[in-house]
């Protein structure tokens, strides 16, 4: 192609621009076409998906489309009414009042026209209620007029609703429910205010709130006074209790599980208790939901001033709590109130029904032993000796309880002072020694198993020698002399219980000092040595095999000590017969004893 020079520059530029614009227009149309096809494809897929979902809903719920529109309409109307009421309070009621005024005016106009001509009045205008401004408080109903009773009640309800700035529209039943709900709210606020006034002893506020309970019946009013009276009794507000009692409050009524009288006994307000008993006809033995009385709470909390007053007023000591079955004596023994036990015991004779609780049939003496209250133990044992012979639900004695509690002082007292038999068994056939041996309590085992003191064992040391402890004889340990070879229902003795617990010291004491036999058989006809071999207790077996030799050595030593004691006794008697009681004579005897010991 031959090159042709540009002759007309302007024409060339115009052609170039036209070609460029045409190319751009074609590109734009192509892009629009591609985008339109893409959008149509996406919309088609979305429409198909929405159509399938819609058909699925229609198949599952035929009326779904209808009810959905209905629900949306109702929700929109409700929201609109709520917003309108928030923005313009009372506008809805005013609109209803205006509508009713308009209908009343139309009815009157139609009535005037009917009187002139025979025009038939529409049915909806024949019977219509009287019109009045709902926000203007009307006069009260005239009770002197002879109207129907239902009409008087309706007028009274409307009047009370108007006084409270509440709507009076709706049926009679709806108006009564509206008024009852409002009255309940008001009574609840009054009761809360009375409770706060009773808590802070605000007498003026209480006197203002009591007359506001005009809608409450007399019996219901007395019931509502229980809360403030209970609060005032717990706080000890004397004047507040006096006001509530004058209004008819009953201190015997239960509020939140506790009468006001028992509440004062728990917190220790003596004057309040006296006031409720003297002026409020309070029952001194009234119980709360757990069975506690004023006396049991006063004893438990150790209110020393209240307990004597209640006893003088005739309170019953034997009333028990419902669950545990504890009486006043049980609580005094549990907490160690010995001074209150001294007051309670002379009230009346302690019957078996009062002694035992509901759980384990424990007596107050057993409870005092378990709690290690020795002062109470001594007092109960001396004043009520029948408790010493009582047994609990498992047929265990007081000695069993002392062993289980490891109460050594109680064990010593019961054996030495009360002469309790240490061989008594429970339902499981165990003695107190078996229990102590199983626990590994060596001192308790000594108290129970050592021999009793006899007249021959009593010391004959002169009074002049009491200031010289080195010259006195070493005191021997005495106990209850329990039979160490007794067996329980499983044919297991005290030694076997000690071996099972791996208590070597206890086992050594039982064999060496108490003389327990290693040949006692269990229910499988096994001796203790055989049982230890079968259980493969090698260390315990070696220890048991050494005990017979130790037993022989101990008996030989005891025999020597016994002879020595008798010789000393004879020498003291000779000195007394000669009239010599000086320390020199005693020193001579002691030197002679030493010579004899060396020769032995």
DOKOLDREN-647555 format. One record per residue (C-alpha): x, y, z; residue number from 1. Coordinates in nm, 3 decimals. Example, Ala and Ser with C-alpha at 12.3 -4.5 7.8 and 13.67 -1.06 7.14 Angstrom:
REM residues 2
        xx        yy        zz     n
     1.230    -0.450     0.780     1
     1.367    -0.106     0.714     2
This chain:
REM residues 600
        xx        yy        zz     n
     0.000     0.000     0.000     1
     0.142     0.328    -0.108     2
     0.182     0.604     0.143     3
    -0.044     0.899     0.083     4
     0.031     1.218     0.263     5
    -0.239     1.391     0.464     6
    -0.386     1.664     0.260     7
    -0.667     1.778     0.498     8
    -0.561     1.768     0.860     9
    -0.899     1.864     1.008    10
    -1.080     1.598     0.816    11
    -0.829     1.336     0.934    12
    -0.877     1.433     1.299    13
    -1.254     1.418     1.266    14
    -1.240     1.069     1.119    15
    -1.008     0.950     1.395    16
    -1.239     1.082     1.665    17
    -1.545     0.924     1.505    18
    -1.372     0.587     1.483    19
    -1.256     0.613     1.848    20
    -1.602     0.708     1.975    21
    -1.759     0.426     1.777    22
    -1.514     0.177     1.923    23
    -1.579     0.300     2.275    24
    -1.955     0.280     2.222    25
    -1.928    -0.077     2.098    26
    -1.714    -0.171     2.402    27
    -1.966    -0.011     2.640    28
    -2.258    -0.191     2.478    29
    -2.069    -0.519     2.504    30
    -1.995    -0.462     2.872    31
    -2.357    -0.370     2.943    32
    -2.476    -0.679     2.764    33
    -2.243    -0.905     2.964    34
    -2.343    -0.745     3.296    35
    -2.713    -0.769     3.208    36
    -2.680    -1.136     3.129    37
    -2.492    -1.196     3.455    38
    -2.752    -1.009     3.663    39
    -3.040    -1.188     3.492    40
    -2.875    -1.520     3.567    41
    -2.827    -1.435     3.938    42
    -3.181    -1.298     3.975    43
    -3.325    -1.601     3.810    44
    -3.145    -1.832     4.055    45
    -3.258    -1.618     4.354    46
    -3.617    -1.609     4.232    47
    -3.620    -1.982     4.185    48
    -3.479    -2.034     4.539    49
    -3.731    -1.792     4.694    50
    -4.012    -1.953     4.500    51
    -3.916    -2.298     4.626    52
    -3.898    -2.174     4.986    53
    -4.236    -2.007     4.950    54
    -4.391    -2.325     4.806    55
    -4.243    -2.533     5.090    56
    -4.398    -2.301     5.348    57
    -4.733    -2.315     5.175    58
    -4.723    -2.693     5.162    59
    -4.646    -2.710     5.535    60
    -4.883    -2.428     5.642    61
    -5.167    -2.363     5.396    62
    -5.271    -2.038     5.571    63
    -4.919    -1.916     5.636    64
    -4.936    -1.617     5.398    65
    -5.269    -1.505     5.548    66
    -5.169    -1.530     5.915    67
    -4.832    -1.368     5.853    68
    -4.996    -1.055     5.721    69
    -5.247    -1.064     6.005    70
    -4.975    -1.092     6.271    71
    -4.774    -0.809     6.114    72
    -5.083    -0.589     6.112    73
    -5.164    -0.662     6.478    74
    -4.802    -0.604     6.585    75
    -4.788    -0.274     6.401    76
    -5.114    -0.160     6.563    77
    -4.991    -0.261     6.908    78
    -4.661    -0.082     6.861    79
    -4.843     0.224     6.736    80
    -5.076     0.224     7.037    81
    -4.781     0.185     7.277    82
    -4.588     0.469     7.112    83
    -4.896     0.689     7.111    84
    -4.959     0.620     7.481    85
    -4.594     0.701     7.562    86
    -4.600     1.025     7.366    87
    -4.951     1.136     7.459    88
    -5.064     0.977     7.790    89
    -5.439     0.941     7.808    90
    -5.499     1.027     7.444    91
    -5.665     0.694     7.370    92
    -5.909     0.735     7.658    93
    -5.982     1.094     7.553    94
    -6.052     0.976     7.200    95
    -6.293     0.714     7.331    96
    -6.462     0.978     7.549    97
    -6.498     1.213     7.251    98
    -6.648     0.932     7.044    99
    -6.896     0.852     7.318   100
    -6.988     1.221     7.353   101
    -7.043     1.243     6.979   102
    -7.264     0.934     6.979   103
    -7.459     1.076     7.275   104
    -7.518     1.402     7.091   105
    -7.632     1.213     6.781   106
    -7.865     1.004     6.997   107
    -8.018     1.315     7.153   108
    -8.066     1.479     6.815   109
    -8.231     1.164     6.684   110
    -8.450     1.152     6.994   111
    -8.564     1.509     6.935   112
    -8.642     1.427     6.574   113
    -8.827     1.109     6.675   114
    -9.050     1.301     6.909   115
    -9.153     1.520     6.618   116
    -9.174     1.243     6.362   117
    -9.199     0.866     6.372   118
    -8.836     0.790     6.286   119
    -8.700     0.453     6.388   120
    -8.385     0.485     6.607   121
    -8.095     0.251     6.525   122
    -8.054    -0.039     6.764   123
    -7.706     0.065     6.883   124
    -7.845     0.398     7.020   125
    -8.128     0.251     7.223   126
    -7.931     0.153     7.534   127
    -7.623     0.354     7.611   128
    -7.454     0.424     7.945   129
    -7.456     0.769     8.101   130
    -7.186     1.001     7.982   131
    -6.938     1.179     8.208   132
    -6.581     1.301     8.204   133
    -6.364     1.001     8.305   134
    -6.099     1.233     8.452   135
    -6.339     1.413     8.682   136
    -6.394     1.240     9.019   137
    -6.770     1.190     9.058   138
    -6.961     1.207     9.379   139
    -6.985     0.886     9.580   140
    -7.288     0.661     9.548   141
    -7.597     0.766     9.739   142
    -7.648     0.479     9.982   143
    -7.988     0.612    10.091   144
    -8.139     0.549     9.750   145
    -8.301     0.212     9.703   146
    -8.111     0.072     9.405   147
    -8.018    -0.275     9.310   148
    -7.717    -0.413     9.504   149
    -7.518    -0.489     9.190   150
    -7.560    -0.131     9.071   151
    -7.435     0.006     9.404   152
    -7.125    -0.218     9.386   153
    -7.054    -0.108     9.029   154
    -7.084     0.259     9.125   155
    -6.856     0.206     9.422   156
    -6.597     0.035     9.199   157
    -6.608     0.321     8.949   158
    -6.575     0.576     9.227   159
    -6.271     0.399     9.373   160
    -6.109     0.367     9.031   161
    -6.159     0.738     8.965   162
    -6.003     0.830     9.298   163
    -5.691     0.639     9.190   164
    -5.681     0.808     8.844   165
    -5.757     0.477     8.673   166
    -5.973     0.400     8.374   167
    -6.339     0.317     8.447   168
    -6.417     0.169     8.106   169
    -6.480    -0.195     8.033   170
    -6.710    -0.456     8.183   171
    -6.794    -0.470     8.553   172
    -6.574    -0.775     8.595   173
    -6.278    -0.603     8.429   174
    -6.324    -0.296     8.649   175
    -6.333    -0.513     8.964   176
    -6.018    -0.702     8.860   177
    -5.844    -0.373     8.788   178
    -5.940    -0.233     9.127   179
    -5.844    -0.555     9.312   180
    -5.502    -0.556     9.150   181
    -5.442    -0.196     9.251   182
    -5.560    -0.261     9.607   183
    -5.324    -0.562     9.636   184
    -5.032    -0.346     9.524   185
    -5.125    -0.080     9.779   186
    -5.154    -0.338    10.060   187
    -4.815    -0.483     9.964   188
    -4.654    -0.138     9.983   189
    -4.820    -0.075    10.322   190
    -4.694    -0.408    10.458   191
    -4.341    -0.337    10.335   192
    -4.356     0.001    10.503   193
    -4.479    -0.157    10.827   194
    -4.193    -0.408    10.817   195
    -3.934    -0.129    10.775   196
    -4.100     0.074    11.052   197
    -4.088    -0.228    11.285   198
    -3.721    -0.291    11.199   199
    -3.612     0.066    11.275   200
    -3.860     0.122    11.561   201
    -4.039     0.405    11.377   202
    -4.353     0.430    11.589   203
    -4.497     0.737    11.411   204
    -4.485     0.575    11.069   205
    -4.644     0.256    11.206   206
    -4.934     0.455    11.354   207
    -4.990     0.625    11.016   208
    -4.980     0.301    10.815   209
    -5.214     0.089    11.028   210
    -5.535     0.289    10.943   211
    -5.461     0.250    10.568   212
    -5.556    -0.119    10.584   213
    -5.924    -0.033    10.533   214
    -5.977    -0.284    10.253   215
    -5.849    -0.578    10.459   216
    -6.076    -0.805    10.659   217
    -6.019    -0.835    11.032   218
    -5.876    -1.187    11.015   219
    -5.651    -1.095    10.722   220
    -5.535    -0.785    10.909   221
    -5.429    -0.997    11.207   222
    -5.240    -1.222    10.968   223
    -5.061    -0.924    10.813   224
    -4.947    -0.804    11.155   225
    -4.738    -1.121    11.200   226
    -4.450    -0.993    10.988   227
    -4.396    -0.659    11.169   228
    -4.451    -0.825    11.509   229
    -4.190    -1.092    11.430   230
    -3.938    -0.829    11.317   231
    -3.998    -0.616    11.626   232
    -3.964    -0.925    11.850   233
    -3.630    -1.013    11.688   234
    -3.501    -0.657    11.732   235
    -3.640    -0.620    12.085   236
    -3.848    -0.304    12.018   237
    -4.074    -0.293    12.323   238
    -4.297     0.003    12.219   239
    -4.353    -0.135    11.870   240
    -4.463    -0.473    12.009   241
    -4.697    -0.294    12.250   242
    -4.865    -0.104    11.964   243
    -4.908    -0.417    11.749   244
    -5.049    -0.615    12.042   245
    -5.309    -0.341    12.101   246
    -5.409    -0.371    11.734   247
    -5.477    -0.743    11.789   248
    -5.150    -0.904    11.672   249
    -5.106    -1.261    11.795   250
    -4.758    -1.360    11.923   251
    -4.849    -1.729    11.880   252
    -4.904    -1.707    11.504   253
    -4.623    -1.847    11.291   254
    -4.452    -1.609    11.047   255
    -4.169    -1.744    10.826   256
    -4.172    -2.059    11.041   257
    -4.131    -1.889    11.380   258
    -4.379    -1.723    11.620   259
    -4.286    -1.384    11.763   260
    -4.261    -1.528    12.116   261
    -4.005    -1.790    12.008   262
    -3.818    -1.522    11.811   263
    -3.772    -1.313    12.127   264
    -3.653    -1.622    12.315   265
    -3.393    -1.688    12.046   266
    -3.255    -1.333    12.058   267
    -3.281    -1.303    12.437   268
    -3.528    -1.015    12.487   269
    -3.676    -1.078    12.831   270
    -3.898    -0.767    12.846   271
    -4.055    -0.851    12.509   272
    -4.130    -1.206    12.628   273
    -4.292    -1.075    12.946   274
    -4.500    -0.828    12.745   275
    -4.626    -1.089    12.496   276
    -4.710    -1.337    12.772   277
    -4.884    -1.083    12.999   278
    -5.063    -0.862    12.745   279
    -5.067    -1.070    12.426   280
    -5.189    -1.402    12.574   281
    -4.872    -1.570    12.450   282
    -4.850    -1.947    12.481   283
    -4.526    -2.014    12.664   284
    -4.494    -2.362    12.503   285
    -4.567    -2.255    12.144   286
    -4.337    -2.426    11.889   287
    -4.191    -2.311    11.561   288
    -4.184    -2.524    11.245   289
    -3.879    -2.716    11.377   290
    -4.031    -2.782    11.719   291
    -3.824    -2.527    11.913   292
    -3.993    -2.349    12.203   293
    -3.894    -2.030    12.380   294
    -3.731    -2.238    12.655   295
    -3.523    -2.456    12.420   296
    -3.391    -2.150    12.234   297
    -3.314    -1.970    12.562   298
    -3.124    -2.275    12.691   299
    -2.939    -2.325    12.363   300
    -2.826    -1.960    12.348   301
    -2.761    -1.951    12.727   302
    -2.989    -1.663    12.819   303
    -2.951    -1.695    13.195   304
    -3.215    -1.432    13.276   305
    -3.486    -1.579    13.055   306
    -3.466    -1.945    13.162   307
    -3.563    -1.888    13.530   308
    -3.852    -1.663    13.424   309
    -3.986    -1.922    13.180   310
    -3.962    -2.198    13.442   311
    -4.150    -1.984    13.694   312
    -4.414    -1.909    13.428   313
    -4.478    -2.282    13.376   314
    -4.272    -2.371    13.068   315
    -4.256    -2.743    12.986   316
    -3.906    -2.893    12.987   317
    -3.991    -3.218    12.809   318
    -4.101    -3.065    12.474   319
    -3.868    -3.190    12.199   320
    -3.770    -3.066    11.857   321
    -3.934    -3.245    11.565   322
    -3.629    -3.380    11.379   323
    -3.355    -3.446    11.635   324
    -3.588    -3.492    11.933   325
    -3.374    -3.272    12.159   326
    -3.526    -3.132    12.478   327
    -3.393    -2.844    12.684   328
    -3.172    -3.085    12.881   329
    -3.014    -3.217    12.558   330
    -2.923    -2.864    12.446   331
    -2.783    -2.772    12.789   332
    -2.570    -3.088    12.794   333
    -2.452    -3.040    12.434   334
    -2.333    -2.682    12.493   335
    -2.204    -2.745    12.846   336
    -2.443    -2.513    13.032   337
    -2.407    -2.672    13.377   338
    -2.566    -2.380    13.560   339
    -2.880    -2.416    13.346   340
    -2.889    -2.793    13.409   341
    -2.899    -2.716    13.782   342
    -3.211    -2.507    13.719   343
    -3.377    -2.752    13.478   344
    -3.330    -3.080    13.668   345
    -3.544    -2.993    13.976   346
    -3.844    -2.905    13.754   347
    -3.978    -3.261    13.732   348
    -3.875    -3.624    13.716   349
    -3.690    -3.716    13.398   350
    -3.907    -3.971    13.214   351
    -3.771    -4.216    12.953   352
    -3.964    -4.038    12.675   353
    -3.774    -3.718    12.753   354
    -3.432    -3.878    12.797   355
    -3.382    -4.026    12.450   356
    -3.354    -3.823    12.129   357
    -3.489    -3.927    11.788   358
    -3.162    -4.003    11.609   359
    -2.964    -4.251    11.818   360
    -3.179    -4.253    12.135   361
    -2.899    -4.075    12.320   362
    -2.961    -3.932    12.667   363
    -2.835    -3.590    12.784   364
    -2.563    -3.772    12.981   365
    -2.439    -3.948    12.665   366
    -2.439    -3.619    12.475   367
    -2.241    -3.449    12.754   368
    -1.988    -3.737    12.743   369
    -1.957    -3.713    12.364   370
    -1.898    -3.338    12.386   371
    -1.648    -3.377    12.675   372
    -1.854    -3.160    12.911   373
    -1.732    -3.309    13.240   374
    -1.911    -3.061    13.466   375
    -2.242    -3.156    13.304   376
    -2.154    -3.527    13.322   377
    -2.096    -3.515    13.697   378
    -2.408    -3.308    13.755   379
    -2.638    -3.533    13.550   380
    -2.495    -3.852    13.701   381
    -2.547    -3.724    14.056   382
    -2.887    -3.560    14.012   383
    -3.039    -3.810    13.768   384
    -2.873    -4.150    13.836   385
    -3.125    -4.334    13.614   386
    -2.934    -4.199    13.311   387
    -2.637    -4.417    13.409   388
    -2.833    -4.733    13.331   389
    -2.998    -4.610    13.011   390
    -2.892    -4.745    12.671   391
    -2.910    -4.586    12.328   392
    -3.062    -4.722    12.007   393
    -2.773    -4.965    11.959   394
    -2.799    -5.086    12.321   395
    -2.474    -4.909    12.415   396
    -2.408    -4.775    12.764   397
    -2.253    -4.449    12.880   398
    -1.921    -4.636    12.906   399
    -1.937    -4.719    12.534   400
    -1.993    -4.351    12.454   401
    -1.696    -4.249    12.670   402
    -1.478    -4.499    12.481   403
    -1.600    -4.381    12.139   404
    -1.535    -4.016    12.236   405
    -1.197    -4.101    12.398   406
    -1.318    -3.913    12.705   407
    -1.071    -4.044    12.964   408
    -1.202    -3.825    13.245   409
    -1.553    -3.960    13.192   410
    -1.421    -4.318    13.183   411
    -1.237    -4.271    13.510   412
    -1.537    -4.103    13.674   413
    -1.788    -4.367    13.558   414
    -1.568    -4.656    13.678   415
    -1.440    -4.511    14.005   416
    -1.736    -4.304    14.125   417
    -2.037    -4.463    13.954   418
    -1.918    -4.828    13.954   419
    -2.032    -4.897    13.598   420
    -1.968    -5.256    13.488   421
    -1.698    -5.253    13.218   422
    -1.813    -5.592    13.079   423
    -2.149    -5.465    12.947   424
    -2.204    -5.526    12.574   425
    -2.403    -5.353    12.300   426
    -2.612    -5.506    12.023   427
    -2.297    -5.591    11.829   428
    -2.155    -5.771    12.134   429
    -1.872    -5.520    12.178   430
    -1.755    -5.397    12.516   431
    -1.605    -5.054    12.579   432
    -1.259    -5.216    12.584   433
    -1.306    -5.356    12.232   434
    -1.398    -5.009    12.103   435
    -1.092    -4.848    12.264   436
    -0.864    -5.130    12.143   437
    -0.991    -5.093    11.788   438
    -0.919    -4.718    11.804   439
    -0.575    -4.768    11.954   440
    -0.654    -4.566    12.268   441
    -0.396    -4.703    12.515   442
    -0.498    -4.490    12.814   443
    -0.865    -4.586    12.776   444
    -0.765    -4.953    12.756   445
    -0.566    -4.916    13.078   446
    -0.858    -4.749    13.256   447
    -1.092    -5.028    13.147   448
    -0.869    -5.337    13.177   449
    -0.650    -5.271    13.481   450
    -0.763    -5.438    13.807   451
    -0.983    -5.260    14.055   452
    -0.843    -5.111    14.372   453
    -0.886    -5.322    14.687   454
    -0.832    -5.246    15.054   455
    -0.495    -5.422    15.042   456
    -0.384    -5.186    14.765   457
    -0.464    -4.872    14.960   458
    -0.158    -4.677    15.072   459
    -0.067    -4.686    15.443   460
     0.191    -4.406    15.431   461
     0.183    -4.182    15.737   462
     0.072    -3.823    15.709   463
     0.425    -3.713    15.808   464
     0.558    -3.874    15.492   465
     0.317    -3.693    15.253   466
     0.567    -3.408    15.214   467
     0.837    -3.652    15.105   468
     0.724    -3.790    14.764   469
     1.052    -3.976    14.708   470
     0.990    -4.192    15.013   471
     0.635    -4.280    14.911   472
     0.553    -4.588    14.710   473
     0.498    -4.561    14.336   474
     0.116    -4.562    14.293   475
    -0.025    -4.853    14.099   476
    -0.263    -4.796    13.805   477
    -0.617    -4.919    13.880   478
    -0.916    -4.949    13.647   479
    -1.242    -5.126    13.572   480
    -1.106    -5.482    13.552   481
    -1.279    -5.566    13.226   482
    -1.258    -5.925    13.101   483
    -1.009    -5.897    12.814   484
    -1.104    -6.234    12.662   485
    -1.470    -6.152    12.598   486
    -1.577    -6.176    12.233   487
    -1.835    -5.991    12.025   488
    -2.094    -6.135    11.787   489
    -1.816    -6.214    11.536   490
    -1.617    -6.397    11.806   491
    -1.347    -6.130    11.804   492
    -1.180    -6.025    12.130   493
    -1.023    -5.692    12.222   494
    -0.676    -5.817    12.130   495
    -0.787    -5.912    11.780   496
    -0.939    -5.565    11.735   497
    -0.604    -5.412    11.834   498
    -0.415    -5.643    11.595   499
    -0.650    -5.555    11.308   500
    -0.582    -5.187    11.369   501
    -0.204    -5.250    11.389   502
    -0.191    -5.098    11.738   503
     0.121    -5.267    11.880   504
     0.129    -5.077    12.209   505
    -0.232    -5.169    12.287   506
    -0.169    -5.534    12.196   507
     0.141    -5.542    12.415   508
    -0.053    -5.394    12.709   509
    -0.342    -5.640    12.670   510
    -0.113    -5.942    12.668   511
     0.165    -5.830    12.902   512
    -0.025    -5.641    13.173   513
    -0.394    -5.733    13.129   514
    -0.327    -6.103    13.062   515
    -0.514    -6.141    12.733   516
    -0.493    -6.489    12.586   517
    -0.350    -6.554    12.240   518
    -0.553    -6.875    12.212   519
    -0.898    -6.712    12.178   520
    -1.057    -6.831    11.853   521
    -1.267    -6.632    11.609   522
    -1.570    -6.762    11.420   523
    -1.340    -6.943    11.174   524
    -1.178    -7.130    11.466   525
    -0.851    -6.941    11.418   526
    -0.639    -6.817    11.704   527
    -0.489    -6.470    11.689   528
    -0.147    -6.609    11.585   529
    -0.307    -6.820    11.310   530
    -0.515    -6.529    11.186   531
    -0.205    -6.307    11.170   532
    -0.021    -6.576    10.971   533
    -0.310    -6.612    10.726   534
    -0.325    -6.235    10.678   535
     0.055    -6.237    10.620   536
     0.120    -5.967    10.881   537
     0.482    -6.057    10.942   538
     0.578    -5.761    11.166   539
     0.272    -5.803    11.388   540
     0.335    -6.180    11.402   541
     0.690    -6.129    11.531   542
     0.562    -5.879    11.785   543
     0.291    -6.120    11.912   544
     0.534    -6.412    11.941   545
     0.752    -6.208    12.183   546
     0.461    -6.117    12.413   547
     0.431    -6.446    12.616   548
     0.791    -6.408    12.740   549
     0.723    -6.046    12.831   550
     0.413    -6.157    13.018   551
     0.617    -6.395    13.233   552
     0.873    -6.126    13.311   553
     0.598    -5.884    13.405   554
     0.432    -6.134    13.642   555
     0.766    -6.200    13.811   556
     0.823    -5.828    13.855   557
     0.472    -5.776    13.996   558
     0.524    -6.062    14.242   559
     0.846    -5.904    14.364   560
     0.678    -5.563    14.402   561
     0.392    -5.722    14.594   562
     0.631    -5.888    14.843   563
     0.822    -5.567    14.883   564
     0.503    -5.371    14.949   565
     0.393    -5.618    15.216   566
     0.731    -5.595    15.394   567
     0.711    -5.218    15.397   568
     0.364    -5.235    15.536   569
     0.476    -5.461    15.819   570
     0.767    -5.229    15.904   571
     0.535    -4.929    15.917   572
     0.306    -5.116    16.151   573
     0.600    -5.199    16.381   574
     0.705    -4.835    16.386   575
     0.354    -4.723    16.475   576
     0.334    -4.978    16.756   577
     0.666    -4.854    16.896   578
     0.544    -4.493    16.871   579
     0.815    -4.384    16.628   580
     0.707    -4.195    16.319   581
     1.022    -3.997    16.242   582
     1.184    -3.979    15.906   583
     1.494    -4.147    16.045   584
     1.305    -4.467    16.116   585
     1.155    -4.453    15.768   586
     1.494    -4.398    15.613   587
     1.621    -4.706    15.795   588
     1.341    -4.911    15.650   589
     1.407    -4.774    15.307   590
     1.779    -4.863    15.337   591
     1.686    -5.216    15.439   592
     1.464    -5.241    15.134   593
     1.750    -5.132    14.915   594
     1.973    -5.401    15.065   595
     1.707    -5.660    14.992   596
     1.674    -5.540    14.636   597
     2.052    -5.575    14.589   598
     2.045    -5.927    14.729   599
     1.755    -6.018    14.499   600
